[in-house]
Amino acid sequence: MIPIYVPPLRERPEDIPMLVKHFLDTISRENNQKPKRMTPAAIDAIKRHRWRGNIRELRNTVERLIIMSPGDMIDLPDLPESLRTEKAARHAAAAPAISSGTADAGTLRQFKESAERAYLVEKLRENAWNISKTAEVIGTPRSNLYKKLEQYAIRQETDG
């Protein structure tokens, strides 16, 4: 085996626009939505962020933006405060990352729903979209998991 070093995302901001576009397309397709786009100003703000959670944090942020942004275009005001300003970006770089990526989700209910949806998608991926196994792993009956999948319009990912 040969070890391969992949630098953290914060050391390769030039990769961020490509990753954001990929996540915008993929997540929109997973949710049967028209793909959203992001303004250059929003991309620039995202490139300045330190991304302590690397690609997973970036993906969670893009997913939240798709869910929470009202229009087809995601702009600077749609971004969480931690991404909008340089001062906030510096503060976020010094603060520990929130693993669920849902800290700026709005109301408590929106936060809970966003976190629950992200958790379910992550567990489904870990279990190769096997509903029975995922339900067992997260400790809920299959029928409840099916209801949540319908509630959050979660569809199985496809390669393509």
C-alpha positions in Angstrom: 0.0 0.0 0.0 1.1 3.5 -0.8 -0.2 6.3 1.4 -1.7 9.2 -0.5 -1.9 12.6 1.2 -4.9 14.7 0.3 -4.7 18.2 1.8 -7.7 19.5 3.8 -10.2 21.5 1.9 -9.1 24.8 3.6 -5.7 24.3 1.8 -7.3 24.0 -1.6 -10.0 26.7 -2.0 -9.7 26.4 -5.8 -11.6 23.1 -5.6 -14.6 24.6 -3.8 -16.5 26.0 -6.8 -16.4 22.7 -8.5 -17.5 20.8 -5.4 -20.3 23.3 -4.7 -21.6 22.9 -8.3 -21.5 19.1 -7.9 -23.3 19.2 -4.6 -25.9 21.6 -5.9 -26.7 19.3 -8.8 -26.5 16.0 -6.8 -28.6 17.2 -3.8 -31.2 18.8 -6.0 -31.5 15.6 -8.0 -31.8 13.5 -4.8 -34.6 15.8 -3.7 -36.4 15.9 -7.1 -35.8 19.7 -7.3 -34.7 22.0 -10.0 -31.0 22.6 -9.5 -30.2 25.8 -7.8 -27.2 28.0 -8.7 -24.9 30.2 -6.5 -23.8 33.7 -7.2 -20.1 34.5 -7.5 -20.3 36.5 -4.3 -21.6 33.5 -2.4 -18.9 31.3 -3.9 -16.2 33.8 -2.8 -17.6 33.8 0.7 -17.6 30.0 0.8 -14.0 29.9 -0.5 -12.9 32.1 2.4 -14.3 29.7 5.1 -11.8 27.3 6.8 -14.0 24.2 6.4 -12.8 22.4 9.5 -15.3 19.6 8.7 -13.8 19.4 5.2 -16.0 18.1 2.3 -18.7 16.7 4.7 -19.2 20.2 6.2 -19.3 21.8 2.8 -21.9 19.2 1.5 -24.1 19.7 4.6 -23.9 23.5 4.1 -24.9 23.3 0.5 -27.7 20.9 1.4 -29.0 23.3 4.0 -28.8 26.2 1.5 -30.8 24.2 -1.1 -33.5 23.5 1.5 -33.6 26.9 3.1 -33.1 29.3 0.2 -36.4 30.4 -1.3 -35.3 31.1 -4.9 -33.4 29.4 -7.7 -30.2 31.4 -7.0 -28.3 31.3 -3.7 -26.8 34.6 -2.9 -24.7 36.1 0.0 -27.8 37.0 2.2 -28.8 33.3 2.0 -25.6 32.1 3.6 -25.2 31.6 7.3 -23.6 34.5 9.2 -20.5 32.5 9.7 -19.9 32.6 5.9 -21.0 36.1 5.1 -18.4 38.3 6.7 -14.7 38.1 7.0 -14.9 38.7 10.8 -17.4 35.9 11.1 -15.2 33.7 8.9 -12.2 34.4 11.2 -14.3 33.6 14.2 -15.6 30.4 12.7 -12.1 29.3 11.9 -11.2 29.6 15.6 -14.5 28.0 16.8 -15.1 24.2 16.7 -17.2 23.0 13.8 -20.8 21.9 14.3 -20.9 18.4 12.9 -24.5 18.5 11.7 -23.9 21.6 9.7 -27.3 23.0 10.8 -26.4 25.8 13.3 -28.0 28.6 11.3 -31.2 26.7 10.3 -33.5 29.4 11.6 -36.2 28.2 14.0 -35.7 25.3 16.4 -38.1 23.2 14.4 -36.2 24.0 11.2 -33.0 23.1 12.9 -34.4 19.8 14.2 -35.8 18.9 10.8 -32.6 19.8 8.9 -30.5 17.9 11.4 -32.8 14.8 11.3 -32.9 14.8 7.5 -29.1 15.1 7.2 -28.7 12.3 9.8 -31.1 10.0 8.0 -29.3 10.5 4.6 -26.0 9.9 6.2 -27.1 6.6 7.9 -28.8 5.5 4.7 -25.6 6.0 2.8 -23.6 4.1 5.5 -26.0 1.2 5.1 -26.0 1.2 1.3 -29.7 2.5 1.3 -30.8 -0.7 3.0 -34.0 0.4 4.8 -34.2 -2.6 7.2 -30.6 -2.3 8.3 -30.7 1.5 8.6 -33.9 1.3 10.8 -32.2 -1.3 13.0 -29.0 0.8 13.3 -30.9 4.0 14.3 -33.3 2.1 16.6 -36.6 2.8 14.9 -39.2 0.6 13.3 -39.0 0.4 9.5 -42.5 1.9 9.2 -41.3 5.0 11.0 -38.2 5.3 8.8 -40.5 5.0 5.7 -42.6 7.9 7.1 -39.5 10.0 7.6 -38.3 9.3 4.1 -41.6 10.5 2.7 -41.8 13.5 5.1 -38.4 14.7 4.0 -38.7 13.6 0.3 -35.6 11.5 0.7 -35.0 9.3 -2.4 -32.3 6.7 -2.9 -29.2 8.1 -4.6 -28.3 6.8 -8.0 -25.0 6.8 -9.7 -25.1 8.9 -12.8 
